[in-house]
Amino acid sequence: MRLMDFFRKKNSRDIARDRLKLLLVSDRASCSPEIMEAIKNDMIQVISKYMVIDTEGMDIQITTADEGHKKMPVLFANIPIRDIKTTENKVFGCLNNIS
């Protein structure tokens, strides 16, 4: 995601795709789309305090995993990190050389 892409308005296709993905994930996890959206927004808010993240490339899923003799819900979050912020909330630039 480019810096200017962060400020661009989503078109209806992107919005529909995001809603469908959210609906599918929430259906598999027996979790409402509203709860999934709230989790995603909270994660964005908290992580953005410390890192510059790519919210467009962010993927959150709740699935089930076998834990011994019972199934357990598991949260997977794939959040592309663009950079790390310093303590003064300035971009540190330490991830620029990672390929």
C-alpha positions in Angstrom: 0.0 0.0 0.0 1.3 3.4 -0.9 1.0 6.3 1.5 -1.5 8.0 -0.8 -3.6 4.8 -1.1 -4.3 5.1 2.6 -6.3 8.3 2.0 -8.1 7.2 -1.2 -11.8 6.5 -1.0 -12.8 2.8 -1.5 -15.0 2.1 -4.5 -18.1 0.0 -4.2 -16.3 -3.2 -5.5 -13.7 -3.0 -2.7 -16.4 -2.4 0.0 -18.5 -5.3 -1.3 -15.4 -7.6 -1.3 -14.5 -6.6 2.2 -18.0 -7.2 3.5 -18.2 -10.6 1.8 -14.9 -11.7 3.3 -16.0 -10.5 6.7 -19.3 -12.3 6.4 -17.6 -15.6 5.3 -15.1 -15.4 8.2 -17.8 -14.6 10.7 -20.0 -17.4 9.5 -17.2 -20.0 9.8 -16.4 -18.8 13.3 -20.0 -18.5 14.5 -19.2 -14.9 15.3 -21.4 -12.0 14.0 -20.0 -9.7 11.3 -20.4 -6.7 13.7 -18.2 -8.4 16.3 -15.6 -9.3 13.6 -15.6 -5.6 12.4 -15.2 -4.4 16.0 -12.3 -6.7 16.6 -10.6 -5.5 13.3 -11.2 -1.9 14.1 -9.8 -2.3 17.7 -6.7 -4.1 16.4 -6.1 -1.3 13.9 -6.4 1.3 16.5 -4.1 -0.4 19.0 -1.4 -1.5 16.6 -1.4 1.9 14.8 -0.1 3.5 18.0 3.2 1.6 17.6 3.4 0.7 13.9 2.5 1.9 10.4 0.3 -0.9 9.1 -1.3 -1.7 5.8 -5.0 -1.9 6.7 -6.0 -2.9 3.1 -3.8 -6.0 3.3 -4.9 -6.9 6.7 -6.6 -10.3 7.1 -8.3 -11.5 10.3 -9.8 -15.0 10.7 -11.3 -16.9 13.5 -11.2 -20.7 13.0 -11.2 -23.8 15.2 -8.3 -25.9 16.1 -8.1 -29.3 17.7 -6.9 -28.9 21.3 -6.7 -32.5 22.6 -10.2 -33.9 22.6 -12.1 -30.6 22.0 -12.2 -27.9 19.4 -10.9 -24.4 20.4 -11.5 -21.1 18.6 -8.3 -19.5 17.3 -7.7 -16.0 16.0 -5.3 -15.5 13.1 -4.2 -12.0 12.1 -2.1 -11.2 9.1 -1.2 -7.5 9.4 1.4 -6.1 7.0 3.7 -3.8 8.9 5.1 -0.8 7.0 7.2 0.7 9.7 7.8 1.0 13.4 7.1 4.3 15.3 9.4 5.8 17.9 8.3 6.7 21.4 7.4 10.2 20.1 5.0 8.6 17.5 7.3 9.4 14.7 8.1 6.8 12.0 11.5 5.2 12.9 12.3 3.7 9.5 13.8 0.5 10.8 11.8 -1.7 8.4 12.9 0.0 5.2 15.7 -2.4 4.5 13.6 -5.6 5.0 12.8 -7.4 1.8 
